[in-house]
Amino acid sequence: MTIAKITPSLVKNWPVILAGKERDRFYDPEIRGLSAEVRQGGGVSFRFRYFDERHREQTIGLGRYGDVTVAQVRERAKALRAAVALGQDPAAERRQRRAVPTLASLLEGTVLPQLADQRGAGNHRAYAARIIQAFGKLRLDELKPADITGWRVGMVKAGLANATVNRHTAFLRMAYNKAIEQGLYSGTNPAKSPGALPEGNREQYLTVIQVKALVRALDLEPNRDAACAILLLLLTGARRNEVTQARWEDVDFDLYLLTVQRSKSGRRHHIPLSPPAVQLLRRQHLRTGHGEHVFPGRAPGKPITSLRGSWDRARRAAGLPDDFVLHSLRHTYASCLVNRGRSLAEIAAVLGHSQLSTTRRYAHHAPARLVSTATLAAETWGLLPTMEQCYDTN
């Protein structure tokens, strides 16, 4: 081992490497662990070597001469020597920093696969795509709260609703929490408390006149499967996926029940059907009952995937507000039942609200009163006793 103080003069006037030797290395006598190395063909690189608390040798590269100066190398080596003396492990800390995943690798490799079987997986992918577009190349410890603030402002300026922006932020916060829980990241969560943007009241309701206008518009909609799926949403107050993914094996015409094997809460839910809803389903069964799904999609063996086009056409034809969304049919249905004096417990059972779990057994048995409750909306809108607007099977 050759010992010599590492100086600019030594580096510039490196002794000739003897024939047969691949490299020469000099160790600095003043800064223990600092060395300089030259290889055949030229070029000097610097290293710092130390032993960690478990007496394992660790080496940290300090760069090549020309990229760094000798003075910079010596100052860096002194700082590392002091850190080691204080019980730190600079090499382990460097490895830990390098192991921190990027936002893209965390979302694509960890978060999305773990959420793939959960409801809302499509929304999760959409949130992840927007996050990756903005921050995908950053490592988790590089994203700052100020970056998230600017990102949220940009989404609002791009026309996204405050509620949508809040969902993106919540998804990002959840992703960081998963990284921390699984030991992929040990820092703070930059999305921990950015504050929720104020959300407008999306619980819009249709009047009786508007409901009848919507039914007439759906009667003229060329996509009959989509039109009847929307009508069933109106008549049951069900969630969109509960209708679009319904299977004939889950429809009980005798008990007036549509069973949702896995609702939003993750539990089985039984939707009581009013006579118009049953009639609509009977007509649909006559037309498409040979398949597995109540509302078949374009792909063989798959359910309908989107109601957007039919909904937009019917909404415009009915003269409904541009911001009236499909999910608000559920609010319209619930508000009608409330206005007719039904109890919140009964309505919760009809709609499948899990927080009133004591009422769930009534929905399972579909007692006459719940069927009557489910019928009130159609009765109010003058859609009893028939539902000819759905379509003619002839």
BELURPE-V706791 format. One record per residue. N is the residue number from 0. RES is the residue in one small letter. PSI is psi in degrees with one decimal (999 if undefined). BURIAL is 1 if it has 16 or more other C-alpha atoms within 10 Angstrom, else 0. Layout:
<<N,RES,PSI,BURIAL> <N,RES,PSI,BURIAL>>
This chain:
<<0,m,123.2,0> <1,t,129.3,0> <2,i,127.2,0> <3,a,140.6,0> <4,k,129.8,1> <5,i,111.4,1> <6,t,165.7,0> <7,p,-35.9,0> <8,s,-42.6,0> <9,l,-42.7,0> <10,v,-40.0,1> <11,k,-27.4,0> <12,n,52.0,0> <13,w,133.4,0> <14,p,150.4,0> <15,v,133.2,0> <16,i,128.3,0> <17,l,149.2,0> <18,a,137.6,0> <19,g,-14.3,0> <20,k,140.0,0> <21,e,-31.4,0> <22,r,163.4,0> <23,d,145.0,1> <24,r,136.8,1> <25,f,139.5,1> <26,y,131.4,1> <27,d,131.2,1> <28,p,-18.3,0> <29,e,-37.4,0> <30,i,97.8,1> <31,r,127.7,0> <32,g,-15.9,1> <33,l,132.8,1> <34,s,157.6,1> <35,a,140.6,1> <36,e,137.8,1> <37,v,139.9,1> <38,r,160.7,0> <39,q,129.6,0> <40,g,-6.9,0> <41,g,173.0,0> <42,g,123.6,0> <43,v,132.9,1> <44,s,156.3,1> <45,f,147.1,1> <46,r,156.8,1> <47,f,126.6,1> <48,r,141.4,1> <49,y,175.1,1> <50,f,132.2,0> <51,d,-174.2,1> <52,e,-19.2,0> <53,r,15.8,0> <54,h,29.1,0> <55,r,136.4,0> <56,e,133.5,0> <57,q,142.3,0> <58,t,136.5,0> <59,i,124.2,1> <60,g,138.2,0> <61,l,5.1,1> <62,g,176.1,0> <63,r,147.7,1> <64,y,133.2,1> <65,g,-42.5,0> <66,d,-33.2,0> <67,v,155.9,0> <68,t,163.3,0> <69,v,-38.9,1> <70,a,-42.1,0> <71,q,-39.8,0> <72,v,-43.0,1> <73,r,-40.8,1> <74,e,-40.3,0> <75,r,-42.3,0> <76,a,-38.3,1> <77,k,-41.8,1> <78,a,-39.9,0> <79,l,-40.1,1> <80,r,-41.0,1> <81,a,-39.8,0> <82,a,-41.9,0> <83,v,-41.4,1> <84,a,-27.9,0> <85,l,6.7,0> <86,g,7.2,0> <87,q,164.0,0> <88,d,83.9,1> <89,p,-36.8,1> <90,a,-41.5,1> <91,a,-39.2,0> <92,e,-38.5,0> <93,r,-43.8,0> <94,r,-38.5,0> <95,q,-41.9,0> <96,r,-40.9,0> <97,r,-24.9,0> <98,a,-10.9,0> <99,v,123.9,1> <100,p,160.9,1> <101,t,164.3,1> <102,l,-39.2,1> <103,a,-46.4,1> <104,s,-35.0,1> <105,l,-48.6,1> <106,l,-46.5,1> <107,e,-33.7,1> <108,g,-20.7,0> <109,t,-58.6,0> <110,v,-54.3,1> <111,l,-42.9,1> <112,p,-35.5,0> <113,q,-22.3,0> <114,l,3.2,0> <115,a,-32.7,0> <116,d,-0.2,0> <117,q,155.2,0> <118,r,148.4,0> <119,g,14.3,0> <120,a,-34.3,0> <121,g,-42.6,0> <122,n,-40.4,0> <123,h,-42.9,1> <124,r,-37.2,1> <125,a,-42.7,0> <126,y,-45.3,1> <127,a,-39.9,1> <128,a,-41.3,1> <129,r,-36.1,0> <130,i,-43.2,1> <131,i,-38.8,1> <132,q,-37.6,0> <133,a,-41.5,0> <134,f,11.5,1> <135,g,-35.1,1> <136,k,-13.1,0> <137,l,143.9,1> <138,r,158.6,1> <139,l,-33.4,1> <140,d,0.9,1> <141,e,-19.2,0> <142,l,129.6,1> <143,k,155.7,0> <144,p,-36.0,0> <145,a,-34.5,0> <146,d,-41.1,0> <147,i,-38.9,1> <148,t,-47.6,0> <149,g,-37.1,0> <150,w,-42.7,1> <151,r,-41.3,1> <152,v,-41.0,0> <153,g,-38.3,0> <154,m,-39.2,1> <155,v,-43.7,0> <156,k,-29.1,0> <157,a,-4.3,0> <158,g,3.9,0> <159,l,142.3,0> <160,a,151.9,0> <161,n,-39.3,1> <162,a,-40.0,1> <163,t,-41.0,0> <164,v,-41.5,1> <165,n,-36.8,1> <166,r,-38.2,0> <167,h,-43.4,1> <168,t,-42.2,1> <169,a,-38.2,1> <170,f,-41.6,1> <171,l,-41.6,1> <172,r,-42.7,1> <173,m,-39.9,1> <174,a,-43.0,1> <175,y,-40.8,1> <176,n,-39.6,1> <177,k,-41.4,1> <178,a,-39.7,1> <179,i,-44.8,0> <180,e,-34.5,0> <181,q,9.0,0> <182,g,18.0,0> <183,l,-13.2,1> <184,y,136.0,1> <185,s,8.2,1> <186,g,-164.2,0> <187,t,159.2,0> <188,n,110.2,1> <189,p,-17.2,1> <190,a,18.1,1> <191,k,-44.9,0> <192,s,60.8,0> <193,p,-11.0,1> <194,g,134.4,0> <195,a,138.6,0> <196,l,145.9,0> <197,p,133.7,0> <198,e,133.7,0> <199,g,162.2,0> <200,n,109.7,0> <201,r,0.1,0> <202,e,75.9,0> <203,q,156.0,1> <204,y,148.1,1> <205,l,147.7,1> <206,t,170.4,0> <207,v,-41.9,0> <208,i,-41.9,0> <209,q,-37.0,1> <210,v,-46.1,1> <211,k,-36.1,1> <212,a,-38.1,1> <213,l,-41.1,1> <214,v,-42.9,1> <215,r,-39.6,1> <216,a,-39.7,1> <217,l,-27.9,1> <218,d,-26.7,1> <219,l,-2.8,1> <220,e,126.8,1> <221,p,-29.6,0> <222,n,94.1,0> <223,r,-37.2,1> <224,d,-45.3,1> <225,a,-40.4,1> <226,a,-43.8,1> <227,c,-30.1,1> <228,a,-40.7,1> <229,i,-40.5,1> <230,l,-38.6,1> <231,l,-35.0,1> <232,l,-42.9,1> <233,l,-39.9,1> <234,l,-14.3,1> <235,t,-19.8,1> <236,g,17.2,1> <237,a,163.6,1> <238,r,155.6,1> <239,r,-49.2,1> <240,n,-26.9,1> <241,e,-27.0,1> <242,v,-50.7,1> <243,t,-27.3,1> <244,q,9.1,1> <245,a,144.2,1> <246,r,152.2,1> <247,w,-29.9,1> <248,e,-16.3,0> <249,d,0.7,0> <250,v,123.2,1> <251,d,102.7,0> <252,f,-23.9,0> <253,d,-41.4,0> <254,l,-1.7,0> <255,y,54.0,1> <256,l,141.2,1> <257,l,117.9,1> <258,t,127.2,1> <259,v,110.6,1> <260,q,-32.5,0> <261,r,102.8,0> <262,s,-174.7,1> <263,k,-33.2,1> <264,s,-4.9,0> <265,g,0.4,0> <266,r,165.0,0> <267,r,140.0,0> <268,h,138.4,1> <269,h,116.7,1> <270,i,116.8,1> <271,p,138.1,1> <272,l,132.7,1> <273,s,162.2,1> <274,p,-43.9,1> <275,p,-34.9,1> <276,a,-40.1,1> <277,v,-42.0,1> <278,q,-41.8,1> <279,l,-44.4,1> <280,l,-35.1,1> <281,r,-42.7,0> <282,r,-41.5,1> <283,q,-37.1,1> <284,h,-38.1,1> <285,l,-32.1,0> <286,r,-39.4,0> <287,t,14.4,1> <288,g,-6.6,1> <289,h,-15.2,0> <290,g,-179.3,1> <291,e,-36.5,0> <292,h,143.8,1> <293,v,-41.3,1> <294,f,89.6,1> <295,p,149.6,1> <296,g,-172.9,1> <297,r,-36.1,0> <298,a,134.2,0> <299,p,133.1,0> <300,g,6.4,0> <301,k,149.8,0> <302,p,168.4,1> <303,i,139.3,1> <304,t,-23.2,0> <305,s,139.7,0> <306,l,3.8,1> <307,r,-49.2,0> <308,g,-47.9,0> <309,s,-39.9,1> <310,w,-44.4,1> <311,d,-42.2,1> <312,r,-45.6,0> <313,a,-39.3,1> <314,r,-44.6,1> <315,r,-42.6,0> <316,a,-31.3,1> <317,a,-5.8,1> <318,g,26.7,0> <319,l,157.3,1> <320,p,148.4,0> <321,d,-30.1,0> <322,d,8.7,0> <323,f,114.2,1> <324,v,161.6,1> <325,l,-37.9,1> <326,h,-21.5,1> <327,s,-11.6,1> <328,l,-33.0,1> <329,r,-41.0,1> <330,h,-39.0,1> <331,t,-45.0,1> <332,y,-48.8,1> <333,a,-41.3,1> <334,s,-34.3,1> <335,c,-42.4,1> <336,l,-39.1,1> <337,v,-43.9,0> <338,n,-22.3,0> <339,r,5.7,0> <340,g,12.0,0> <341,r,148.8,0> <342,s,156.5,0> <343,l,-32.7,0> <344,a,-42.6,1> <345,e,-43.9,1> <346,i,-39.7,1> <347,a,-37.7,1> <348,a,-41.2,1> <349,v,-41.4,1> <350,l,-12.3,1> <351,g,33.6,1> <352,h,113.8,1> <353,s,-17.8,1> <354,q,-19.1,0> <355,l,68.0,0> <356,s,-23.0,0> <357,t,-16.2,0> <358,t,-3.5,1> <359,r,-32.7,1> <360,r,-25.4,0> <361,y,-39.8,1> <362,a,-35.3,1> <363,h,-39.3,1> <364,h,-9.3,0> <365,a,58.5,1> <366,p,161.8,0> <367,a,-34.3,0> <368,r,-37.0,0> <369,l,-38.5,1> <370,v,-40.6,1> <371,s,-41.0,1> <372,t,-43.8,1> <373,a,-22.1,1> <374,t,-20.8,1> <375,l,-40.2,1> <376,a,-47.8,1> <377,a,-37.5,1> <378,e,-43.5,0> <379,t,-38.3,0> <380,w,4.3,1> <381,g,30.5,0> <382,l,6.8,1> <383,l,150.7,1> <384,p,-4.0,0> <385,t,169.0,0> <386,m,58.1,1> <387,e,-18.5,0> <388,q,-16.7,1> <389,c,-66.9,1> <390,y,161.7,1> <391,d,129.7,0> <392,t,-7.9,0> <393,n,999,0>>
